[in-house]
Amino acid sequence: MKFFVDTADVDAIRELHELGMVDGVTTNPSLIAKSGRDILEVTKEICELVPGPVSAEVVALEADAMIEEGRKLAKIAPNIAVKVPLTWDGLKACKVLSEEGNMVNVTLCFSANQALLAAKAGATFISPFIGRLDDLNLDGLQLIADIRAIYDNFGYETQVLAASIRTANHMSECAKIGADVCTAPPAVIKAMANHVLTDKGLAAFVADAEKAGIKIV
């Protein structure tokens, strides 16, 4: 499973990338606004840092305007994935942009039917939102499983990009289901290393080493 980091914080991306934990990056208007930087400038810097797909989202709502914005974003770097919303206009834009050879990430997916439409429109990635479904007391992980089953049934090449990841548990569950990609904030990726028994065991090892006067260097 590929790890994408969901942020526009270049320093955070760099730290994880140096550890080999970043296969790509996802951004959105909210993350760009949080960075306080120009969208074209920060996206270009991220693309230069990470060789994998970097999702940059359009802000237009109508298909023709999405296509125009998508073409401009795609010119930033060859590893740009143009991100469009899962609306009818977004699907129209996906069809055109994908046929022009661009990677397209269709986002804000909340149903298997939507995911099926995105695959038919030629999406490179489909981004189902787990956390936002969980917030409504719906099963976000079941959506990932449903999409995985549908795509496997018919051989769709669209990659399942699990998004709105809130916990480290989401990451392992998506891996078990067979998501192609998980995109998560840096803090969630780091949290995957945490376990109370690791901390407890390490504390015991350190105490025993100090008691025995063990030194290596």
C-alpha positions in Angstrom: 0.0 0.0 0.0 1.3 3.4 -0.9 1.5 6.2 1.6 0.5 9.7 0.5 0.8 12.5 3.0 -2.1 14.8 3.2 -0.6 18.3 3.8 0.9 21.3 2.1 3.5 21.7 4.8 6.8 21.3 2.9 8.9 20.7 6.1 6.6 17.9 7.2 6.7 16.3 3.8 10.4 16.5 3.6 10.8 14.8 7.0 8.7 11.8 6.1 10.1 11.7 2.6 13.6 11.3 3.9 12.5 8.2 5.9 10.9 6.7 2.7 7.4 7.1 4.1 6.0 9.2 1.2 4.9 7.8 -2.1 2.9 10.9 -3.0 1.1 14.0 -1.6 -2.5 15.2 -1.5 -3.5 18.8 -1.0 -6.8 20.6 -1.1 -7.8 24.3 -0.9 -8.1 24.1 2.9 -4.6 22.7 3.3 -3.2 25.3 0.8 -4.9 28.1 2.8 -3.5 26.7 6.0 0.0 26.9 4.5 -0.4 30.6 3.8 1.4 30.3 0.5 0.5 30.7 -3.2 -1.0 27.5 -4.6 1.2 27.4 -7.7 4.4 28.1 -5.7 3.9 25.6 -2.9 2.7 22.9 -5.3 5.7 23.3 -7.5 8.0 23.0 -4.5 6.2 19.8 -3.3 6.5 18.3 -6.8 10.2 19.0 -6.9 10.6 17.3 -3.5 8.4 14.2 -4.1 8.6 12.2 -7.4 5.3 10.5 -6.9 1.8 11.9 -7.6 1.0 15.3 -6.1 -2.7 16.1 -6.1 -3.6 19.7 -6.7 -7.3 20.6 -6.5 -9.3 22.8 -8.8 -11.6 25.4 -7.2 -14.1 25.9 -10.0 -17.5 24.3 -10.0 -18.4 24.1 -13.7 -16.8 21.6 -16.0 -15.3 24.0 -18.5 -13.7 26.1 -15.8 -12.4 22.9 -14.0 -10.8 21.8 -17.2 -9.1 25.1 -17.7 -7.8 25.1 -14.1 -6.8 21.5 -14.4 -4.7 22.2 -17.5 -2.9 25.0 -15.7 -2.2 22.9 -12.6 -0.9 20.0 -14.8 1.7 22.4 -16.3 3.3 22.8 -12.9 5.1 19.4 -13.1 4.6 16.0 -14.8 3.7 14.3 -11.5 0.6 16.5 -10.9 -2.7 14.7 -10.4 -5.5 17.1 -11.0 -8.0 16.8 -8.2 -11.7 17.3 -9.1 -14.8 16.9 -7.0 -17.2 14.0 -7.5 -20.0 16.0 -9.1 -21.4 15.6 -12.6 -19.3 18.5 -13.8 -16.3 17.0 -12.0 -16.8 13.7 -13.9 -17.0 15.6 -17.2 -13.7 17.3 -16.3 -12.2 14.0 -15.3 -13.1 12.5 -18.7 -11.5 15.3 -20.7 -8.4 15.7 -18.5 -7.7 12.0 -18.3 -8.1 11.6 -22.1 -5.5 14.4 -22.5 -3.0 12.2 -20.6 -3.3 13.8 -17.1 -3.6 11.9 -13.8 -6.9 12.7 -12.2 -7.9 12.3 -8.6 -11.7 12.4 -8.1 -12.3 13.4 -4.5 -15.2 13.7 -2.0 -16.5 10.3 -2.8 -19.0 8.9 -0.3 -20.7 6.0 -2.1 -19.8 3.0 -4.2 -22.0 4.3 -7.0 -19.9 7.5 -7.2 -16.7 5.4 -7.3 -18.1 3.4 -10.2 -18.9 6.5 -12.1 -15.4 7.9 -11.5 -13.8 4.7 -12.8 -16.0 4.9 -15.9 -14.8 8.5 -16.4 -11.2 7.4 -16.4 -10.1 8.5 -13.0 -6.5 7.6 -11.9 -7.5 7.8 -8.3 -10.8 7.7 -6.4 -10.7 9.3 -2.9 -13.4 7.9 -0.6 -13.6 9.8 2.7 -13.5 7.5 5.7 -13.5 9.9 8.6 -16.4 12.1 7.4 -18.6 9.0 7.0 -17.6 7.8 10.5 -18.6 11.2 11.8 -22.1 10.5 10.6 -22.1 7.1 12.3 -21.7 5.4 8.9 -19.0 2.8 8.1 -16.2 4.4 6.1 -14.1 1.3 6.0 -17.0 -0.7 4.5 -17.1 1.9 1.6 -13.4 1.1 0.9 -14.2 -2.6 0.9 -17.2 -2.1 -1.4 -15.2 -0.1 -3.9 -12.3 -2.6 -3.8 -14.8 -5.4 -4.6 -16.4 -3.5 -7.5 -13.2 -2.5 -9.1 -11.8 -6.1 -8.8 -15.0 -7.5 -10.3 -14.6 -5.6 -13.5 -10.9 -4.9 -13.7 -11.0 -1.1 -13.3 -7.5 0.3 -13.1 -8.6 3.3 -10.9 -6.6 3.2 -7.7 -8.5 3.3 -4.4 -7.1 6.2 -2.4 -8.5 6.1 1.1 -8.8 9.6 2.4 -10.0 11.5 5.5 -7.9 9.2 7.6 -8.2 10.0 11.3 -6.4 7.2 13.1 -3.5 4.8 12.8 -6.1 2.0 12.9 -7.6 3.4 9.7 -4.3 2.8 8.0 -3.9 -0.9 8.9 -7.6 -1.6 8.2 -7.3 -0.1 4.8 -4.2 -2.2 4.1 -6.1 -5.3 5.1 -9.0 -4.4 2.8 -6.6 -3.8 -0.1 -6.7 0.0 -0.6 -4.0 1.0 -3.2 -3.2 4.2 -1.3 -3.9 5.8 2.0 -3.4 9.5 2.4 -3.0 10.8 5.9 -1.8 13.8 7.9 1.8 13.6 9.1 0.7 13.1 12.7 -1.3 10.0 11.8 1.6 8.4 9.9 3.9 9.0 12.8 1.3 7.6 15.2 1.6 4.2 13.5 4.9 3.7 15.3 3.3 4.1 18.7 2.4 1.3 21.1 2.1 1.3 24.8 3.9 -2.1 25.1 6.8 -0.8 23.0 7.2 2.2 25.4 6.9 -0.1 28.5 9.4 -2.7 27.1 11.9 0.0 26.1 11.7 1.6 29.6 12.5 -1.8 31.1 15.4 -2.4 28.8 16.9 1.1 29.5 16.5 0.5 33.3 18.2 -2.9 33.1 21.0 -1.5 31.0 21.7 1.3 33.4 21.6 -1.0 36.4 24.1 -3.4 34.7 26.3 -0.6 33.5 25.9 -1.7 29.9 27.5 0.7 27.3 28.1 0.1 23.6 30.0 3.3 22.7 
